Amino acid sequence: MCRHLAWLGRPRSVASLVLEPPSSLLVQSWAPRRQRYGTVNADGWGVGFFAPGRAEPVRWRSARPLWADPSFASVAPVLESGCVVAAVRSATVGMPLEESAAAPFTDGRWLLSHNGRVDRAALPPVRDAESTVDSALLAALVFSRGPDRLGDTVREVAAADPAARLNLLAADGTRLLATTWGDTLSALVTAEGTALASEPWDDDPAWTDVPDRSLVEVTPDGLTVTPLT
Ligand code: GLN
């Protein structure tokens, strides 16, 4: 995925996160402001979120550009959640173009998105990947190691593939975990909740940039950033 975001806090509409801000993921799908790799994110999109009374998240993904999905745009204003992960995709060269290659990937109560690339040959064998895309293999590895060990898994993969870019974003309904390793990530802490995003979706001066090679944890109590190296 080339641009992703997550929200943990007071329930809000998926549209207010993904479609409505001036530099929303929708706008980032054709005009990202801080993207270092790729120029448009038109190879699919995905939204995963937690709904009341369900332990496991629900997802809506597509292999089409986000701007080409008027049905999603019509429903998104009434989809409300306090924990959301969303992404728009710019496929890495050679990777499959299919819905199952779009983040967020899932396992049980976890959602996970990957902005970056990794040499698939450098990854240990994994089971139950949703697609052959590098990001799905990486997601399966993170799930098998345990998302609580996200920092260790990123260090392990980076050691096996020093050219890997490993910005990951995970959520289980009660907290967010993220890494920066080669690409941008910003955070917005408000009274209503906390957002993490590949780039700010508006010009609010409260957005802060997360340093490269960091592990981020967001809980209802706030945000912590730990160096990864
Ligand atoms: N490598 C992933 C893919 O092909 C993610 C690409 C990206 O972050 N631009 O989908």
Residues whose N, C-alpha, C, O or C-beta is under 5 A from the ligand:
A	BS01	LIG	M1 C2 S90 A91 T92 M95 A101 H114 N115 G116 R117 D134 S135
